[in-house]
Amino acid sequence: MTALGPPGAIAGALVEVQDLAKTFDVSPPWLNRVVERKSRLFVHAVDGVGFSIARGKTLALVGESGCGKSSVARLLVGLYEPTRGRVLFDGIDTAATWRSSAGRALRRRMQMIFQDPYASLNPRWNVADIVGEPLKEHGLADESGAEPTHADSRRLKARVAELLQSVGLAAADVEKYPHQFSGGQRQRISIARALATQPDFLVCDEPTSALDVSVQAQVLNIMKDLQHRQGLTYLFISHNLAVVRHVSDQVGVMYLGRLVELADKAELFSRPRHPYTRMLLDAIPDIHMSGRARTPVQGEVPNPLSPPGGCSFHPRCPHANERCARERPALLPDQGALIACHAVEEGRI
């Protein structure tokens, strides 16, 4: 089992996230607030998240919609600026680097695969332009650095064809447009585009959720194969625990912007500790549970504009007591995992 601990505790970590937070101001315009006598409104999309990802490994973040998974993904690649905390990539503080001359080199090493293959590809560009754009942007399209020549264009198309073949597409697909491909093929094009700069780290924001189950398996197998061949490190965002079980090395469970459990995959699926993790796992369809009593999913995710005090999960938790409603639990070590739960800490479950 991999040792777990605070960010930075994993030896050889490529990515370290420390007390990361993002708050969005969702207040009405100033004049509306004055006339209606309303105060400003804030959503704490990410609230004090911390984890480490070792080189060549996959950390999966799971949770219900609205728990902050995608916000964490965007914070890591610089699409959002953190309200608090920091992200270290290979020892480099990314927040300061994005705004400096070194930001381009950092972006080359960190890429993102988006959720919707139908929306993430420009419909007016052919595949050669889509996959070749990162090569041009980062100066990888030609060796001379001068004005592009026909030889450079041929080299660019050859490189794009090579990338397409690495994700199971044909070299002849370079001239086609996105509407000529299926959903799974479009997501493979997205993966090829992300691989164009030869990154070290890929943030995958639910890359298979819009695909059929059989196509999901094909895309996931391609991603696993690429990881083994190229030593890639993944942050994998998903709400599908069956997918997470297939691709991850470690799993972090998020609820209302916070991590409530972080453990090795085998440990989390065989012995979940947090009541929310147990609820998620119990909701997975399982043929072996036919005829057995199942615990239904209790309650709904609270309004993020007015989250409950104490432990944010306590209104839905069967093990909650007065302390849970009053005091927010810290993410503490427990038998090789990290758990944020008073009931676990007190030995009640």
C-alpha positions in Angstrom: 0.0 0.0 0.0 1.2 3.5 -0.9 1.8 5.7 2.2 -0.6 8.5 2.5 -0.2 11.8 4.3 -0.3 15.5 4.0 0.6 17.1 0.6 4.3 16.5 0.0 4.4 13.3 2.0 4.6 11.1 -1.1 8.2 10.6 -2.2 8.7 11.5 -5.9 5.4 13.4 -6.1 5.0 15.3 -9.4 2.0 17.3 -8.3 1.4 18.7 -4.8 -1.8 20.6 -3.9 -1.7 22.5 -0.6 -4.9 23.9 1.1 -6.4 24.8 -2.3 -9.5 26.9 -2.2 -11.6 28.8 -4.8 -14.5 31.1 -3.9 -16.8 32.5 -6.6 -18.7 35.8 -6.1 -22.2 35.1 -7.4 -23.8 38.3 -6.0 -26.4 40.2 -7.9 -25.3 43.6 -9.4 -24.6 46.3 -6.8 -27.7 48.3 -7.6 -29.9 45.3 -7.2 -28.3 44.6 -3.8 -28.9 48.2 -2.6 -32.6 48.2 -3.8 -33.4 44.8 -2.5 -31.2 45.1 0.6 -29.4 41.9 0.0 -25.9 41.0 1.0 -23.2 39.5 -1.3 -23.3 35.8 -2.1 -20.3 33.5 -2.3 -19.9 29.9 -3.4 -16.9 28.0 -1.9 -16.4 25.6 -4.8 -13.1 24.3 -3.4 -12.4 24.6 0.3 -9.0 23.5 1.6 -8.2 20.6 -0.7 -4.8 19.0 -0.4 -3.2 15.9 -2.1 -0.1 14.6 -3.9 0.2 12.5 -7.1 3.3 10.4 -7.6 5.0 10.3 -11.0 3.4 7.8 -13.3 0.4 7.3 -11.1 -3.3 8.2 -11.3 -5.3 9.9 -8.6 -9.1 9.9 -9.2 -11.4 12.5 -7.7 -15.0 11.3 -7.3 -18.2 12.7 -5.9 -21.7 13.9 -6.8 -22.2 16.7 -9.3 -21.4 20.1 -7.8 -18.8 18.8 -5.3 -15.9 20.8 -6.8 -14.1 18.1 -8.9 -14.0 20.1 -12.1 -13.0 23.3 -10.2 -10.0 21.5 -8.8 -9.1 20.4 -12.4 -9.3 23.9 -13.7 -7.2 25.3 -10.8 -4.5 22.8 -11.5 -4.1 23.8 -15.1 -4.4 27.5 -14.5 -7.8 28.1 -15.9 -8.9 29.4 -12.5 -6.8 31.4 -10.1 -6.9 30.1 -6.5 -8.4 32.1 -3.7 -6.1 30.4 -1.3 -3.4 27.7 -1.3 -1.1 26.7 -4.0 -0.3 24.0 -6.6 3.3 22.7 -6.9 4.2 21.0 -10.1 7.6 19.3 -10.0 8.5 21.7 -7.2 7.4 24.8 -9.1 4.7 27.1 -7.7 2.3 27.3 -10.7 0.4 30.4 -9.6 3.5 32.6 -10.0 4.7 30.7 -13.1 1.5 31.1 -15.2 2.1 34.9 -15.3 5.8 34.7 -16.0 7.8 33.9 -19.1 8.2 30.3 -17.9 4.4 29.8 -18.1 4.5 28.6 -21.7 7.0 25.8 -20.8 4.8 24.8 -17.9 1.7 24.6 -20.0 3.6 22.4 -22.4 4.1 19.9 -19.6 0.5 20.1 -18.3 -2.5 19.4 -20.6 -6.2 18.8 -20.1 -8.7 16.5 -21.7 -12.2 17.9 -21.5 -15.5 16.2 -20.8 -17.5 16.8 -24.0 -15.8 15.7 -27.2 -18.6 17.4 -29.2 -17.8 20.8 -27.7 -14.1 20.7 -27.2 -13.2 20.4 -30.9 -13.5 23.3 -33.4 -16.0 22.1 -36.0 -14.4 24.4 -38.7 -10.9 22.9 -38.4 -9.8 19.5 -39.7 -7.9 17.1 -37.6 -4.6 18.2 -38.9 -5.3 21.8 -37.6 -6.8 20.6 -34.3 -4.0 18.3 -33.3 -1.3 20.4 -34.9 -2.3 23.6 -33.1 -0.4 22.8 -29.9 2.7 21.9 -32.0 2.6 25.3 -33.7 1.9 27.2 -30.4 4.8 25.7 -28.6 7.2 25.9 -31.5 7.3 22.1 -32.1 6.0 22.2 -35.6 9.4 23.0 -37.3 13.0 22.9 -36.4 14.2 26.1 -38.0 11.9 28.6 -36.3 11.6 30.5 -39.6 8.5 30.9 -41.8 6.9 27.5 -42.3 7.7 25.8 -45.6 6.1 22.9 -47.5 8.6 20.5 -45.8 7.6 21.8 -42.4 3.9 21.3 -43.3 4.7 17.7 -44.4 6.5 17.1 -41.1 3.6 18.6 -39.1 1.1 16.3 -40.9 3.4 13.3 -40.3 3.6 14.1 -36.6 -0.2 14.5 -36.4 -0.7 11.2 -38.2 1.7 9.6 -35.7 -0.3 11.0 -32.8 -3.6 9.8 -34.3 -2.1 6.3 -34.7 -1.0 6.3 -31.1 -4.7 6.6 -30.0 -6.0 4.0 -32.5 -7.0 6.2 -35.4 -5.8 6.1 -39.0 -3.2 8.4 -40.5 -5.7 9.2 -43.3 -8.0 10.9 -40.7 -5.9 14.1 -40.7 -8.0 15.6 -43.5 -11.4 14.9 -41.9 -13.5 17.2 -39.7 -15.0 16.5 -36.3 -18.5 15.9 -37.6 -17.2 12.9 -39.5 -16.3 11.0 -36.4 -18.2 9.2 -33.6 -18.1 10.3 -30.0 -15.4 7.9 -29.1 -13.3 8.8 -32.0 -13.6 12.5 -31.2 -12.4 11.9 -27.7 -9.4 10.0 -29.1 -8.7 13.2 -31.2 -8.8 15.2 -27.9 -6.4 12.8 -26.3 -4.1 13.0 -29.4 -4.2 16.8 -29.1 -3.3 16.7 -25.4 -0.4 14.4 -26.1 1.0 16.6 -28.9 3.3 18.6 -26.6 4.6 15.4 -24.9 3.3 16.4 -21.4 4.2 14.8 -18.1 0.8 15.4 -16.5 -2.8 15.1 -17.9 -5.9 16.4 -16.2 -8.8 14.3 -17.4 -12.2 15.9 -16.6 -14.7 13.1 -17.0 -13.3 12.1 -20.4 -15.6 9.2 -20.9 -18.9 10.3 -19.3 -20.5 11.3 -22.7 -19.6 8.0 -24.3 -21.3 4.6 -24.5 -20.1 1.9 -22.1 -18.3 -0.1 -24.8 -16.6 3.0 -26.2 -15.6 4.1 -22.6 -13.7 0.8 -22.2 -11.8 1.5 -25.5 -10.8 5.0 -24.5 -9.8 4.0 -21.0 -7.7 1.2 -22.3 -5.9 3.6 -24.6 -5.2 6.0 -21.7 -3.9 3.2 -19.6 -1.6 2.0 -22.4 -0.3 5.5 -23.0 0.4 5.9 -19.3 2.5 2.7 -19.2 4.4 3.6 -22.4 5.0 7.3 -21.7 5.1 7.4 -17.9 2.2 9.9 -17.8 0.7 11.1 -14.5 -3.1 11.5 -14.4 -5.6 13.4 -12.3 -8.8 11.6 -13.3 -12.2 13.4 -12.6 -15.2 11.2 -12.6 -18.5 10.4 -10.9 -18.5 6.8 -12.2 -16.9 4.6 -9.5 -16.7 1.6 -11.9 -14.5 3.7 -14.2 -12.4 4.9 -11.3 -11.8 1.3 -10.1 -10.4 0.5 -13.5 -8.0 3.4 -14.0 -6.9 4.8 -10.6 -4.1 4.1 -8.1 -5.6 6.3 -5.4 -9.0 7.8 -4.9 -10.1 11.0 -3.3 -13.8 11.4 -2.4 -15.1 15.0 -2.4 -18.2 16.5 -0.9 -19.2 20.2 -1.1 -15.7 21.4 -2.0 -13.7 19.3 0.5 -12.0 15.9 0.6 -13.7 13.5 3.0 -11.6 10.4 2.2 -8.3 9.7 0.4 -7.1 6.2 0.1 -5.4 3.6 -2.1 -7.9 2.2 -4.6 -7.9 -1.3 -3.2 -8.3 -0.1 0.3 -11.2 2.3 -0.5 -13.2 -0.3 -2.5 -12.7 -3.1 0.0 -13.0 -1.1 3.2 -14.6 2.3 2.8 -14.7 4.3 6.1 -16.5 7.6 5.5 -20.3 7.3 5.5 -20.5 9.3 2.2 -18.0 6.9 0.5 -20.1 3.9 1.7 -23.2 5.6 0.3 -21.6 6.1 -3.1 -20.3 2.5 -3.3 -23.6 1.1 -2.2 -25.3 2.8 -5.1 -23.1 0.9 -7.7 -25.3 -1.8 -9.4 -23.9 -5.2 -8.4 -25.2 -8.5 -9.7 -24.0 -10.3 -6.6 -26.2 -8.1 -4.4 -29.4 -9.4 -6.0 -32.0 -10.2 -3.3 -30.0 -8.3 -0.6 -31.2 -5.2 1.2 -29.6 -2.1 -0.3 -29.3 1.3 1.5 -30.8 3.9 -0.8 -29.0 7.2 -1.3 -30.2 9.5 1.5 -31.1 13.1 1.0 -29.8 15.6 -1.5 -26.6 17.8 -1.8 -27.2 21.0 0.3 -27.4 24.4 -1.4 -23.7 25.5 -1.8 -24.8 29.1 -1.1 -25.8 28.1 2.4 -23.9 24.9 3.4 -24.7 23.3 6.7 -22.4 24.1 9.7 -20.0 21.6 11.1 -19.6 18.5 8.9 -21.3 19.4 5.7 -22.5 15.8 5.3 -24.2 15.5 8.7 -27.8 16.2 7.5 -27.5 13.1 5.3 -25.4 10.9 7.7 -26.9 8.1 9.7 -24.0 8.3 12.2 -24.2 12.1 12.9 -24.4 13.4 16.4 -24.3 16.9 18.0 -20.5 17.3 17.5 -21.0 16.6 13.7 -23.5 19.5 13.5 -21.1 21.8 15.4 -17.5 21.1 14.4 -16.0 20.5 11.0 -13.9 17.4 10.9 -10.2 17.6 9.8 -8.7 15.2 7.3 -6.8 12.8 9.6 -4.8 9.6 9.1 -6.6 6.4 9.9 -5.2 2.9 9.1 -3.4 4.0 5.9 -6.1 6.3 4.7 -7.1 10.0 5.3 -10.6 10.4 6.7 -12.6 13.5 7.6 -15.2 12.1 9.9 -15.9 12.4 13.7 -17.6 9.0 13.8 -14.5 7.3 12.4 -12.2 9.3 14.7 -14.3 8.4 17.8 -14.5 4.7 16.7 -18.3 4.8 16.4 -18.1 3.2 12.9 
